[in-house]
Amino acid sequence: MNPKPNIVNLPVYKPGKPIEEVKKELGLKDVIKLASNENPYGSSPNAKAAILAELENLYLYPDGSAAELTSALANHLGVRNDSIIFGCGSDEIIALLARAFFLPGDETIMADQTFSVYKSNADIEGAVSIEVPLAHGTHDLDAMLARVTERTKVIWICNPNNPTGTIVPEEALITFLNAVPAGVMVVLDEAYCEYVTDLSYPNGIKLLESYPNLVVLRTFSKIYGLAALRIGYGVASPQIISLINKVREPFNTSRLAQAGALAALADQEYVQECRRLNSAGILQLQAEFKRLDLAFFPAHGNFIMVDVRKPAAEIFDALLRRGIIVRAGHKLYPTYIRVTVGSAEQNKAFIAALEQVLQEQGVQV
């Protein structure tokens, strides 16, 4: 059995530890998961009702084109139906882009601490990843532009960036897009866009008309609370969408996912309430980090990256034993953990556990 040589040493993506596994492993009754940027308030009740109703149709294949959902989303975004493609999470759209556009030896540019799936899919296709250091946790667009060559195929911008939570403002993004060669694709990953309240934040969808080389990624996994159903989407010119569709599997999103997403999309009041609660949670955590004298990056998604002033793996493990799951292991930020913004009660429990852990570790707080 001879696999592709470039995948032999490819690291396997490690998601946040499941609640059930932690309970079993450590014998805990109560566990709070703040590791995977899930919506602590769940999904819209309308989405749950739609999913239950769709259980009657489990014997039927899903609509491979997701026609009804596509039409509703196109109307919501103000784009053409043929400018949208759905995937098993926005992760699949990333994989499809890599499959459709990368040849071995092509170059692709990304930040050096960003969503790891960009690089892993480039590696699978034999593309060369050019990782550009973040500047204070934010994409350094000038430095990324300076790395463009005749071999550059795709540039990835995660906005807000995962894991740092920082944003690229509209003015800087437009300046960058104006300078990128027309033959280089720019993928703007806006998985957390619905959480952002900063007025300088750009709306990638509105930029599509001016930049035919732009692709925007979004998802129903985050603020819509449908992570278990795995449904995300890409928006781009019909020409790009047509090419991606050529490498898409025919039934890549389920009936349950399409029904849930359709109902969730229609309930924008729920989305607005989740945004409001998340903003309050950010303020709650930031105030506590300041009290504990812990530095953190500006938070624009539903998570905060904070410097715990000790090896993050040690803090992660100590919190885990107290029933709090966070995220560590960021190679360029070894003393930082990323914590999802939970409910007010979850945030309070996390801070109490963190303060105890830091005191036990000898951190002056």
ABEGO torsion letter per residue (X at the ends): XBBBAAAAABBBBBBBBBAAAAAAAAGBABBBBAAAGBBAAEBBAAAAAAAAAAAAAAABBBBAAGAAAAAAAAAAAGBBAAABBBBBEAAAAAAAAAAAABBBGBBBBBBABBBAAAAAAAAAAGBBBBBBBBBGGBBBAAAAAAABBAABABBBBBOBBOAAGBBBBAAAAAAAAAABBAABBBBBBAAAAAABABAABBBAAAAAAABAABBBBBBAABAAGAAAAGBBBBBBBAAAAAAAAAABBABABBAAAAAAAAAAAABAAAAAAAAAAAAAAAAAAAAAAAAAGBBBBBBABABBBBBAGBBAAAAAAAAAAAGBBBBBGBAABAABBBBBBBBAAAAAAAAAAAAAAAAAAGBBX
